[in-house]
Amino acid sequence: METPIPCSAEEEHIFRSQRPAVPVPDITLNDFVLQDAELYADQLLPNVAEYGIVALGIMASGGVFSGANPAAHESELKKQVQAADAKLIVTNDLNY
């Protein structure tokens, strides 16, 4: 077993990818994800990326997000809605 080599607190190790750098916008994750949300306002949910837009939008507005399985039985969904004291339910036509 090798003995670790001590280093000073000022020492920095930077690892760089061999791939080109990717620009990272200087905005919050919520702002980044929601920046084009209006383009998808009439299309949302099941197992799609827009699910994240809905979740982040609820949280960004100060709400509490409680995701549910649309395949769950009606009684299970009812229990979850009641336990979460839900004020809003977001779904699509197929699951409604």
BELZIFEN-V729674 format. One record per backbone hydrogen bond with DSSP energy under -0.5 kcal/mol. NH is the residue of the N-H (numbers start at 0). CO is the residue of the C=O. E is the energy in kcal/mol with one decimal. If there is no record, write none. Layout:
nh=NH co=CO e=E
nh=NH co=CO e=E
This chain:
nh=5 co=3 e=-0.6
nh=10 co=7 e=-1.0
nh=13 co=11 e=-0.5
nh=14 co=12 e=-0.5
nh=15 co=13 e=-0.5
nh=24 co=22 e=-0.6
nh=26 co=24 e=-1.3
nh=31 co=27 e=-2.5
nh=32 co=28 e=-2.8
nh=33 co=29 e=-2.6
nh=34 co=30 e=-0.9
nh=34 co=31 e=-0.5
nh=36 co=33 e=-1.7
nh=38 co=35 e=-1.7
nh=39 co=36 e=-1.7
nh=40 co=37 e=-0.9
nh=42 co=39 e=-1.9
nh=47 co=45 e=-1.3
nh=50 co=47 e=-1.6
nh=51 co=48 e=-1.3
nh=52 co=48 e=-0.9
nh=53 co=49 e=-2.4
nh=54 co=50 e=-2.5
nh=55 co=51 e=-3.0
nh=56 co=52 e=-2.4
nh=57 co=53 e=-2.4
nh=58 co=54 e=-2.2
nh=59 co=55 e=-3.1
nh=60 co=56 e=-1.5
nh=61 co=58 e=-1.6
nh=62 co=57 e=-2.6
nh=64 co=62 e=-0.5
nh=69 co=67 e=-0.7
nh=71 co=68 e=-2.2
nh=75 co=72 e=-0.7
nh=76 co=72 e=-2.2
nh=77 co=73 e=-2.4
nh=78 co=74 e=-2.0
nh=79 co=75 e=-2.1
nh=80 co=76 e=-2.8
nh=81 co=77 e=-2.4
nh=82 co=78 e=-2.8
nh=83 co=79 e=-2.5
nh=84 co=80 e=-0.6
nh=84 co=81 e=-0.7
nh=85 co=80 e=-2.1
nh=95 co=91 e=-1.8
